[in-house]
Amino acid sequence: MLLSFISTLIVLCSIGLIGIFLHESNILLLLMSIEIILLGLNCTWIFFGYFMDDIVGQIMPLFILTVAAAEAAVFLALIVVYYRIRGVIYAESMNLLQG
C-alpha cells in the first residue's frame, strides 16, 4: 500500500518537473507545474503522517496550502498587471521586471 502511494507521489512530482522544463516560456503553465509539485509534497506529508500516526504530518499541508495560495494570488496579480502594460505573458520578456 505504501508503495502505491510513493509511486503516485513520484508521478505527481515528475509531471510537475516535466511541465517546468517543457513550458519555460509560458508563465501560467509554469505556475501550474509548481502547484502540482507542491501538491505532491503535500500528499507526502499526509501519507507519511498517516502511516507513522503523527498529527503533524496531517496538519502541515494546511500551512503549505495556505502559503501556496498566497503565492499564487500575488503571482497572478503581477501577471495581470504585466499583461496590461506589455500585452504578452512570456517568460523571455519578464527580464524587464528586474530593478
C-alpha positions in Angstrom: 0.0 0.0 0.0 2.8 2.4 0.8 4.5 1.6 -2.5 1.4 2.7 -4.4 1.4 5.9 -2.5 5.0 6.6 -3.1 4.7 5.8 -6.8 1.8 8.3 -7.0 3.9 10.9 -5.4 6.8 10.3 -7.8 4.4 10.6 -10.8 3.0 13.9 -9.4 6.4 15.4 -8.9 7.6 14.1 -12.2 4.7 15.7 -14.1 5.4 19.0 -12.4 9.1 18.9 -13.2 8.4 17.9 -16.8 6.0 20.7 -17.0 8.6 23.2 -15.8 11.2 22.1 -18.3 8.7 21.9 -21.3 6.9 25.2 -20.7 9.7 27.6 -19.7 8.3 30.4 -21.7 4.6 30.2 -20.6 4.3 31.7 -17.2 0.8 30.3 -16.4 1.8 26.7 -17.2 5.0 27.2 -15.2 2.9 28.3 -12.2 0.6 25.3 -12.6 3.6 22.9 -12.7 4.9 24.4 -9.5 1.5 23.9 -7.9 1.5 20.2 -9.0 4.9 19.7 -7.3 3.5 21.3 -4.1 0.5 19.0 -4.3 2.9 16.0 -4.5 4.8 17.3 -1.5 1.6 17.8 0.5 0.5 14.3 -0.3 3.9 13.1 1.0 3.3 14.8 4.3 -0.2 13.4 4.6 0.7 9.8 3.6 3.7 9.6 5.9 1.8 11.3 8.7 -0.9 8.7 8.4 1.5 5.7 8.3 3.5 7.0 11.2 0.4 8.0 13.2 1.7 11.6 13.5 -0.7 14.5 13.5 2.0 17.0 12.4 2.2 15.2 9.1 -1.5 15.8 8.6 -1.6 19.4 9.8 1.5 20.7 7.9 -0.1 20.5 4.5 -2.7 23.1 5.6 0.1 25.6 6.2 1.8 24.7 2.9 -1.5 25.1 1.0 -2.1 28.5 2.6 1.4 29.7 1.6 0.9 28.3 -1.9 -2.4 30.0 -2.3 -1.0 33.4 -1.2 2.0 32.9 -3.5 -0.3 32.1 -6.4 -2.5 35.1 -5.7 0.4 37.5 -5.7 2.0 35.9 -8.7 -1.3 36.1 -10.7 -1.8 39.7 -9.7 1.7 40.5 -11.0 0.9 38.7 -14.3 -2.3 40.7 -14.8 -0.5 44.0 -14.2 2.3 43.0 -16.5 -0.2 41.8 -19.2 -2.0 45.2 -19.1 1.3 47.0 -19.6 3.0 44.8 -22.2 0.3 42.7 -23.8 2.2 39.4 -23.6 2.9 36.9 -20.9 6.2 35.2 -21.9 9.0 34.4 -19.6 11.6 35.8 -22.0 10.1 39.3 -21.7 10.0 39.2 -17.9 13.6 40.3 -17.6 12.2 43.9 -17.8 10.9 43.5 -14.2 14.5 43.5 -12.8 15.0 46.6 -10.8 
